[in-house]
Amino acid sequence: MIYKITFRDINKLAIPAIFSGISESIISLTDIAIVGNIKENSVEALAAVGLVGSFLSAVIWIVAQTKTSISATVSHHLGAQRIFAVKTLVPQAILFNFILSLLLFFSTTFFVHEIFTAYNAEGLILVYAKEYYLIRAWGFPLTLITFALYGVFRGLQNTIWAMKCSLTGALLNVVLDIILVYGIDGIIPPLHVKGAAYASIISQTVMLGMAFYYFFTKTPFNLKIRKKINPSLKPLIIMSFNFIIRTATLNLAIYLANAYAADYGKNYIAAQSILMNIWLFFSFFIDGYASAGNAFSGKLLGEKNYKTMWTMSKDISKYAVVISFILIAICLIFYKHIGLMFNQNPDVNILFTSIFWLVLLMQPINALAYIYDGIFKGMGDAKFLRNNLLFATFCGFIPTLLLLDYFNFKLYSIWIAFAVWMLCRSFPLMYTFKKNYVKN
């Protein structure tokens, strides 16, 4: 049956997903803004928290790809009206995420010194990074289980529950950051970077508790583990493995960017931390529409309704590009003031403002990449997404970075490489989708 997915239908999923996505980014941005404005060693603290935030995002994105796999699997079965077939799969997938989180916690905390030395962190930056990370690492189980639950919600075509959880966590994190980083005279001593880490852990715990509430009261699933393995678990793990390779490749690019920036000096990595986290904030914002495309494409694929899926993809792409231009306009108005929100050091702010225009220029291309990335994720085409990212990283990002770094472009080499990377990601996705689904 061919039908029209309206602007209202799209926004019903996209707007809550936007708030959910930016809430996760706000937690990291809040940590950076609060820590970057402390009186003692603010540049070093900002650089350390930025490095840890990037590493945490990288690791979590890699292993949390089961969220995408769960969402795609649930939405396929929902569209085919066979939701009963995944009732035993969901608790098994959540258990899989929990085991992954424990492996991550023990492996990364044991090698914490080596990890951040590999990022070229040294001296006080390395000390702060280790202090901050050894607390934040306790959030791995909290985050990965929460993301698995979010995948279930999105597969059921609901992004409101995840939004409520994430917004609550983000607002709580802001309050706790101020209290724990700066302290309250005579009551709570200032905890510096450790305070920001504790604030994040508490916020993540609250988000997980809320997610479990919606899971138990609003979905047809439970956490009862059956001895018999659900037949969809193996395809889900294979899909997740392809997504993990893809996301590991994505984060190789982010790692190289931060490692090169750290090697340029503390002011460069401080500016890079701000730029990267704003870029991630934009990504999460636009990714709300990608989440809507993800949910719809999985359901429409289950229905085998390809014409509606093609129309939906064009509509969502238009909305995402418009959103990107709105974000650009807002940032241009406050261009000289945005960097000062995160750090008052004039050298850091000069570096930030000299590059920020390039980050803004990339946003419309980024929007298209995220939308079609979300659509392919919803269809469960992990293999193509994996190959696309491998091509963009090894044939686009890395050669551009090495070439421009050789000519001493410094931060420009990083962000021009990111621009090439996003071009290599977006257009193959758009071409392949149109080729495979327009004529069906």
C-alpha positions as CSV (number, residue, x, y, z in Angstrom):
1,M,0.0,0.0,0.0
2,I,1.5,3.4,-1.1
3,Y,0.8,6.3,1.3
4,K,2.3,9.7,2.1
5,I,4.4,10.2,5.2
6,T,3.6,13.8,6.2
7,F,5.7,16.5,7.7
8,R,3.8,15.9,10.9
9,D,4.6,12.2,10.8
10,I,8.3,12.9,10.3
11,N,8.5,15.5,13.1
12,K,6.6,13.3,15.5
13,L,9.7,11.0,15.4
14,A,12.4,13.6,14.5
15,I,11.8,16.3,17.1
16,P,12.0,14.0,20.1
17,A,15.0,12.3,18.5
18,I,16.7,15.8,18.1
19,F,16.2,16.6,21.8
20,S,17.4,13.1,22.8
21,G,20.5,13.4,20.6
22,I,21.5,16.9,21.6
23,S,21.0,16.0,25.2
24,E,23.8,13.5,25.0
25,S,26.0,16.1,23.3
26,I,25.0,18.7,25.9
27,I,26.4,16.5,28.6
28,S,29.9,16.7,27.0
29,L,29.5,20.4,26.1
30,T,28.5,21.2,29.6
31,D,31.6,19.4,31.0
32,I,33.8,21.3,28.6
33,A,32.2,24.7,29.3
34,I,32.3,24.4,33.1
35,V,35.8,22.9,33.2
36,G,37.1,25.3,30.6
37,N,36.2,28.3,32.8
38,I,37.7,27.2,36.1
39,K,40.4,29.4,37.5
40,E,43.1,26.8,37.9
41,N,44.8,25.4,34.8
42,S,41.7,25.9,32.6
43,V,43.4,25.2,29.3
44,E,44.9,21.9,30.5
45,A,41.6,20.9,32.1
46,L,39.6,21.8,28.9
47,A,42.1,19.8,26.7
48,A,41.9,16.8,29.0
49,V,38.1,16.7,29.2
50,G,37.9,17.2,25.4
51,L,40.2,14.3,24.7
52,V,38.4,12.0,27.1
53,G,35.0,13.1,25.7
54,S,36.2,12.3,22.2
55,F,37.6,8.9,23.2
56,L,34.4,8.0,25.1
57,S,32.2,9.0,22.2
58,A,34.4,7.0,19.9
59,V,34.3,3.8,22.0
60,I,30.6,4.1,22.8
61,W,29.7,4.7,19.2
62,I,31.6,1.6,18.2
63,V,30.1,-0.8,20.7
64,A,26.6,0.8,20.8
65,Q,25.9,-0.2,17.2
66,T,23.7,-2.9,18.6
67,K,21.2,0.0,19.2
68,T,21.0,0.5,15.5
69,S,20.7,-3.3,14.9
70,I,18.0,-3.7,17.5
71,S,16.1,-0.7,16.0
72,A,16.3,-2.1,12.5
73,T,15.3,-5.6,13.5
74,V,12.4,-4.5,15.6
75,S,11.1,-2.1,13.0
76,H,11.3,-4.8,10.2
77,H,9.2,-7.1,12.3
78,L,6.8,-4.3,13.2
79,G,6.3,-3.5,9.5
80,A,5.8,-7.2,8.8
81,Q,3.4,-7.5,11.7
82,R,5.6,-10.1,13.4
83,I,6.7,-8.3,16.6
84,F,6.1,-11.5,18.6
85,A,9.1,-13.0,16.9
86,V,11.6,-10.7,18.6
87,K,10.2,-10.9,22.2
88,T,13.0,-13.2,23.3
89,L,15.6,-11.4,21.1
90,V,15.4,-8.1,23.0
91,P,16.6,-9.3,26.4
92,Q,19.4,-11.4,24.8
93,A,20.6,-8.3,22.9
94,I,20.5,-6.2,26.1
95,L,22.6,-8.9,27.9
96,F,25.0,-8.8,24.9
97,N,25.4,-5.0,25.4
98,F,26.0,-5.5,29.2
99,I,28.8,-8.0,28.6
100,L,30.4,-5.7,26.0
101,S,30.3,-2.8,28.5
102,L,32.2,-4.9,31.1
103,L,34.8,-5.9,28.6
104,L,35.2,-2.2,27.7
105,F,35.5,-1.1,31.3
106,F,38.2,-3.5,32.4
107,S,40.3,-3.3,29.2
108,T,40.3,0.5,28.9
109,T,40.9,1.3,32.6
110,F,43.8,-1.1,32.8
111,F,45.5,0.7,29.8
112,V,44.3,4.2,30.6
113,H,47.8,5.7,30.7
114,E,48.7,4.1,27.3
115,I,45.5,5.2,25.8
116,F,45.9,8.9,26.4
117,T,49.6,8.9,25.8
118,A,48.7,7.6,22.3
119,Y,46.6,10.8,22.0
120,N,49.9,12.8,22.6
121,A,48.6,13.9,26.0
122,E,51.4,14.7,28.5
123,G,52.1,16.5,31.7
124,L,49.1,18.0,33.5
125,I,46.8,17.2,30.5
126,L,47.6,13.5,30.9
127,V,47.0,13.7,34.7
128,Y,43.6,15.3,34.3
129,A,42.6,13.0,31.5
130,K,43.3,9.9,33.6
131,E,41.5,11.3,36.6
132,Y,38.4,12.2,34.6
133,Y,38.4,8.9,32.6
134,L,38.7,6.5,35.5
135,I,35.4,7.9,36.9
136,R,33.6,8.3,33.6
137,A,34.5,4.7,32.6
138,W,32.0,3.4,35.2
139,G,29.3,4.8,32.9
140,F,29.9,2.2,30.1
141,P,27.3,-0.3,31.4
142,L,24.9,2.5,32.1
143,T,25.2,4.0,28.6
144,L,25.3,0.8,26.6
145,I,22.2,-0.6,28.3
146,T,20.4,2.7,27.9
147,F,21.2,2.8,24.2
148,A,19.9,-0.8,23.7
149,L,16.6,0.3,25.3
150,Y,16.5,3.4,23.0
151,G,17.0,1.0,20.0
152,V,13.9,-0.9,21.1
153,F,11.9,2.3,21.5
154,R,12.9,3.6,18.0
155,G,12.1,0.2,16.5
156,L,8.6,0.6,17.9
157,Q,8.4,4.0,16.1
158,N,8.7,6.0,19.4
159,T,11.4,8.5,20.1
160,I,9.6,10.4,22.9
161,W,10.6,8.1,25.7
162,A,14.3,8.4,24.8
163,M,13.9,12.2,24.6
164,K,12.4,12.4,28.1
165,C,15.2,10.2,29.5
166,S,18.0,12.2,27.8
167,L,16.6,15.6,28.5
168,T,16.3,14.8,32.2
169,G,19.9,13.5,32.2
170,A,21.2,16.6,30.4
171,L,19.5,19.1,32.7
172,L,20.6,17.2,35.8
173,N,24.1,17.1,34.5
174,V,24.2,20.9,34.1
175,V,23.2,21.4,37.7
176,L,25.5,18.8,39.1
177,D,28.4,20.1,37.0
178,I,28.1,23.5,38.5
179,I,27.8,22.2,42.1
180,L,30.5,19.5,41.9
181,V,33.1,21.3,39.8
182,Y,33.0,24.6,41.6
183,G,31.7,23.4,44.9
184,I,29.5,25.0,47.5
185,D,31.2,27.0,50.3
186,G,31.2,25.0,53.6
187,I,29.2,22.1,52.1
188,I,30.8,20.6,49.0
189,P,34.5,21.1,48.2
190,P,35.3,22.0,44.5
191,L,36.2,18.7,42.7
192,H,37.6,20.2,39.5
193,V,37.5,17.7,36.6
194,K,36.5,14.8,38.9
195,G,33.3,16.8,39.7
196,A,32.4,16.8,36.0
197,A,32.9,13.1,35.8
198,Y,30.8,12.4,38.9
199,A,28.0,14.6,37.5
200,S,28.0,12.6,34.3
201,I,27.8,9.2,36.1
202,I,24.9,10.3,38.3
203,S,23.0,11.7,35.2
204,Q,23.6,8.5,33.3
205,T,22.2,6.4,36.2
206,V,19.0,8.5,36.2
207,M,18.6,8.1,32.5
208,L,18.9,4.3,32.7
209,G,16.4,4.2,35.5
210,M,13.9,6.1,33.4
211,A,14.6,4.0,30.3
212,F,13.8,0.9,32.3
213,Y,10.6,2.4,33.5
214,Y,9.3,3.0,29.9
215,F,10.7,-0.4,28.8
216,F,8.7,-2.3,31.5
217,T,5.5,-0.2,31.4
218,K,5.2,0.8,27.7
219,T,6.6,-2.0,25.5
220,P,5.6,-5.7,25.0
221,F,9.1,-6.8,26.1
222,N,10.7,-8.0,29.3
223,L,14.2,-9.0,30.5
224,K,13.6,-12.7,30.9
225,I,16.5,-14.5,29.3
226,R,15.5,-17.7,27.5
227,K,17.9,-20.6,27.2
228,K,17.0,-21.0,23.5
229,I,18.8,-18.5,21.3
230,N,16.4,-16.4,19.2
231,P,17.1,-17.1,15.5
232,S,17.4,-13.3,14.8
233,L,20.3,-12.9,17.3
234,K,22.9,-14.2,14.9
235,P,21.9,-11.9,12.0
236,L,21.7,-9.0,14.6
237,I,25.3,-9.8,15.8
238,I,26.6,-10.0,12.2
239,M,24.8,-6.7,11.4
240,S,26.3,-5.2,14.6
241,F,29.8,-6.4,13.8
242,N,29.6,-4.6,10.4
243,F,28.4,-1.5,12.1
244,I,31.2,-1.8,14.7
245,I,33.8,-2.0,11.9
246,R,32.2,1.0,10.2
247,T,32.1,3.0,13.4
248,A,35.7,2.0,14.4
249,T,36.8,3.4,11.0
250,L,34.8,6.6,11.7
251,N,36.5,7.0,15.0
252,L,39.9,6.4,13.6
253,A,39.4,9.7,11.7
254,I,38.4,11.4,15.0
255,Y,41.3,9.9,16.8
256,L,43.8,11.1,14.2
257,A,42.3,14.5,14.2
258,N,42.7,14.8,18.0
259,A,46.1,13.2,18.0
260,Y,47.4,15.7,15.4
261,A,45.8,18.6,17.2
262,A,47.4,17.6,20.5
263,D,50.8,17.3,18.8
264,Y,50.4,20.9,17.6
265,G,50.2,22.2,21.2
266,K,47.9,22.7,24.2
267,N,46.1,25.7,22.6
268,Y,45.4,23.7,19.4
269,I,43.9,20.7,21.2
270,A,41.8,23.0,23.4
271,A,40.4,24.8,20.3
272,Q,40.0,21.4,18.6
273,S,38.1,20.1,21.6
274,I,35.6,22.9,21.3
275,L,35.3,22.6,17.5
276,M,34.8,18.8,17.7
277,N,32.2,18.9,20.4
278,I,30.2,21.7,18.5
279,W,30.5,19.5,15.3
280,L,29.1,16.6,17.3
281,F,26.4,18.8,18.7
282,F,25.3,19.7,15.1
283,S,25.6,16.0,14.2
284,F,23.2,14.9,17.0
285,F,20.8,17.8,16.1
286,I,20.5,16.9,12.5
287,D,20.6,13.2,13.4
288,G,17.1,13.6,14.8
289,Y,15.8,13.5,11.2
290,A,18.1,10.6,10.4
291,S,16.5,8.7,13.3
292,A,13.1,9.4,11.8
293,G,14.4,8.1,8.5
294,N,15.9,5.1,10.3
295,A,12.6,4.2,11.9
296,F,10.5,4.7,8.8
297,S,12.8,2.9,6.4
298,G,12.9,-0.2,8.5
299,K,9.2,-0.3,8.8
300,L,8.7,0.5,5.1
301,L,11.2,-2.2,4.1
302,G,9.2,-4.7,6.2
303,E,6.1,-3.6,4.3
304,K,8.1,-3.7,1.0
305,N,6.8,-0.2,0.3
306,Y,9.7,1.2,-1.7
307,K,7.9,4.2,-3.4
308,T,6.8,5.6,-0.1
309,M,10.4,5.1,1.2
310,W,11.8,7.1,-1.8
311,T,9.4,10.0,-1.2
312,M,10.1,10.0,2.5
313,S,13.9,10.1,1.9
314,K,13.5,13.3,-0.3
315,D,11.3,15.0,2.2
316,I,13.5,14.3,5.2
317,S,16.6,15.4,3.3
318,K,15.0,18.8,2.6
319,Y,14.1,19.3,6.2
320,A,17.6,18.3,7.4
321,V,19.3,20.7,5.0
322,V,17.0,23.6,6.1
323,I,17.8,22.8,9.7
324,S,21.5,22.9,8.9
325,F,21.1,26.4,7.4
326,I,19.2,27.6,10.4
327,L,22.1,26.4,12.6
328,I,24.6,28.1,10.4
329,A,22.7,31.4,10.6
330,I,22.5,31.3,14.4
331,C,26.2,30.6,14.7
332,L,27.1,33.4,12.3
333,I,25.2,35.9,14.4
334,F,27.1,34.9,17.5
335,Y,30.3,33.9,15.7
336,K,32.8,35.8,17.9
337,H,31.1,34.9,21.2
338,I,30.7,31.1,20.9
339,G,34.3,30.2,21.6
340,L,34.3,32.5,24.7
341,M,31.5,30.4,26.2
342,F,34.0,27.5,26.6
343,N,37.3,29.2,27.3
344,Q,38.5,32.8,27.9
345,N,42.0,32.2,26.7
346,P,42.6,34.6,23.8
347,D,45.0,32.3,21.9
348,V,42.5,29.4,22.1
349,N,39.7,31.7,20.9
350,I,41.7,33.0,17.9
351,L,42.4,29.5,16.8
352,F,38.7,28.6,17.2
353,T,37.4,31.5,15.3
354,S,39.9,31.0,12.4
355,I,38.5,27.5,11.8
356,F,34.8,27.6,12.9
357,W,33.6,29.0,9.5
358,L,34.8,25.8,7.9
359,V,32.9,23.6,10.4
360,L,29.7,25.7,9.5
361,L,30.3,25.4,5.8
362,M,30.2,21.6,6.0
363,Q,26.8,21.3,7.6
364,P,24.5,20.9,4.6
365,I,26.7,18.1,3.2
366,N,26.8,16.6,6.7
367,A,23.0,16.7,6.8
368,L,22.6,14.6,3.6
369,A,25.2,12.1,4.8
370,Y,23.4,11.6,8.1
371,I,20.0,11.3,6.6
372,Y,21.0,8.6,4.1
373,D,23.2,6.9,6.6
374,G,20.1,6.7,8.9
375,I,18.0,5.3,6.1
376,F,20.5,2.6,5.2
377,K,20.8,1.7,8.9
378,G,17.1,1.3,9.2
379,M,17.2,-1.1,6.2
380,G,19.9,-3.0,8.0
381,D,22.4,-2.6,5.1
382,A,25.4,-2.6,7.4
383,K,27.8,-4.0,4.8
384,F,27.4,-1.2,2.4
385,L,27.7,1.4,5.2
386,R,30.9,-0.3,6.3
387,N,32.4,-0.2,2.9
388,N,31.4,3.4,2.3
389,L,33.1,4.5,5.5
390,L,36.2,2.6,4.7
391,F,36.4,4.3,1.4
392,A,35.7,7.8,2.8
393,T,38.3,7.4,5.6
394,F,41.2,5.7,3.7
395,C,40.7,7.3,0.3
396,G,39.5,10.7,1.5
397,F,40.2,11.7,5.1
398,I,43.7,10.2,5.7
399,P,45.4,11.2,2.4
400,T,44.0,14.8,2.8
401,L,45.2,15.1,6.4
402,L,48.7,13.7,5.7
403,L,49.1,16.0,2.6
404,L,48.0,19.2,4.3
405,D,49.8,18.4,7.5
406,Y,53.0,18.0,5.5
407,F,52.5,21.6,4.3
408,N,51.9,22.8,7.9
409,F,48.2,23.7,7.6
410,K,47.7,22.5,11.2
411,L,44.0,22.8,12.2
412,Y,43.1,23.6,8.7
413,S,44.5,20.2,7.6
414,I,42.2,18.5,10.1
415,W,39.0,20.2,9.1
416,I,39.6,20.3,5.3
417,A,40.1,16.5,5.7
418,F,36.8,16.2,7.5
419,A,35.1,18.2,4.6
420,V,36.6,15.7,2.1
421,W,35.5,12.9,4.3
422,M,31.9,14.0,4.5
423,L,31.7,14.5,0.7
424,C,33.0,10.9,0.2
425,R,30.4,9.7,2.7
426,S,27.3,11.5,1.4
427,F,27.2,11.2,-2.4
428,P,27.8,7.4,-2.7
429,L,24.9,6.9,-0.2
430,M,22.6,9.1,-2.2
431,Y,23.5,7.6,-5.6
432,T,23.2,4.0,-4.3
433,F,19.8,4.6,-2.6
434,K,18.4,6.2,-5.8
435,K,19.8,3.5,-8.0
436,N,18.4,0.6,-5.9
437,Y,15.0,2.0,-4.8
438,V,13.6,4.6,-7.2
439,K,12.7,2.2,-9.9
440,N,11.0,-0.3,-7.5
